[in-house]
Structure formats: structure tokens, C-alpha cells
């Protein structure tokens, strides 16, 4: 009997022996951006699924800030995030009255534009044993959710953005200087002239209509409306041919009001900076329905193209 009591007592003591658990998760994003995602409550609302759902589904979710961090409350859960210094975060998560505590240290990754999040957890034998029967909470879950968000360009940047290799091509181009105040009517007229030229000279378009616009002095706008074609012929007074060299192009898909297209440009500029790309020339737009926009309120389906290195 005494032996049994002693063994039980020893098991209880062993169950509360503390130990440190270590794990790590690599993220294909730079160190500073990973830190920014962890330091801001608004960022947590974007990438952490439970928090995002909590704010989408109910008005009972809230954020409280103090000088060292913030607390996010959603139905059934509370997240308590404290920034110890620039790259270390203490995260407490309470789920159904059960507390989980993590320490995240963000480090620059070995490869360029990568980061490693080191996860440290204070644990004990009993708690570790119980966790093996609870699949709902794994040590790396939260950071893997961040990894999934940051490595998905559409989630992270808000648009489908991809790097593509393109072949050399010829463009039939209508180039003109126009007043800004009449830009849409002039752009529509220029595009029609270009379509007529292609039809009249039996040239075959090989890609959709494209446009590039450059602001000039005196409220003027230089426009280049182009169609990639299968061959080059003699130019005219109004239509010239340009050679588009092959290479790498960053392509972003945009659907929405033409007047709100700056959002895709901003996202692609972020992508270029995050991935240390170099812009070769100014970007251009490709209109997938072969029709230029006629106003800011036109709904367009287009791609923005940045030739890059």
C-alpha cells in the first residue's frame, strides 16, 4: 500500500516537472514583414482564421491595447499578445478557459527574403500528455496559419500576382499626346484607329490590347495604345511598330472599377520591394476584353505588367 502511495506521489511530482519545448517554422517572406504581421492587431484580423471569423460574424469581438501589446477577444477565445522587443512576442491564447502560452522569436532566414519563427513553450509532463489527446491545439498552429497567409500572394497582397517569362514580340502602336481633360474620348479614338489598322492590313493579333499612360507638363498625357501582332509591316504616319523584348514580367490581375486600379499598382510595388525585383521600364496595362476603359466607373478585367529583373 505504501509503495502504491509513493509511486502515485512520484507520478504526480513527475507530471509537474517543467521543461522547454522548441520548434520552428520557416516563412517565405522577409523578417521585417513577419514582425509587422505579429505586432499589429489589424494584421492578426487578416491572417488568423478564428479572429477574422470572429470579427466577420459578431459584434462581440473587440481589441484592447496597452503600451506593451494588445488583447483580442472573440467568442470562446482570447488572444493576448505582448511585444518584448522588436522581434520577440509573447502570445497567450485562452480557448474554452484553457490557457496556452507561446514565445515567438522572429529571425532572418538563411535564404534571401525568408524568416524563421522560433517557438518556445514552457510545459510539463502532465500538460504534454493531455495535449497528445487534444488535436485542436498544436504548438505550431498559429505560426503555420501566418505562414499560409504570407505565402499566398492573393491573400497577402489582395490580388493574384505572378512572375512570368514572355517571348519577344512586335507591337502595332498608336502614340499620341492628349489633354488630360479629354483623355477617355481620346484613348477610345486611338484604340479604334489601331483596331482599324490591324484589320485593314491583315495582321493577326497575338495578345490582348495594351495601354500605357505618362503624365506630361501642361496637363497633358502621353498615351501608347498597342496590340501585339504576328508580324511587322511598314509604319504609317499614325501607327508605328515597336519591339517588345522577351524576359521576366510581373503580372497582376485586376477586376473592378478602372478608377480604383491604383490598388493593384500599390500591391505590385509592395511585391517588387518584398522580392527585391528591379523594374526595367514603366508598367503597362493589358485589357483582356480588347476594349480600353471609357470612364473611371467602367468595370474592367485587366492585367498590369511590370517588366522586371
Protein Blocks (a to p, Z undefined) as FASTA:
>chain_A
ZZmmmmmmmmmmmmmpccdddddddddddfklmmmmmmpmklmmmmmmklmmmmmmpckb
ccdddfkbccdddehiacddddfblmbccddddeehiacdddddddddfbehiacddddd
dddfklmmmmmmmmkbcfklmmmmmmmmmmmmklmnopacddddddddddddddddddfk
lmmmmmmmmmmmmmmmmmmnopacfbdcdddddddehhiacdddddddfbdcdddfkbcc
ddddeddddddddeddfklmmmmmmmmmmmmmmnopacfbdcddddfkopacfbfklccd
dddddddZZ
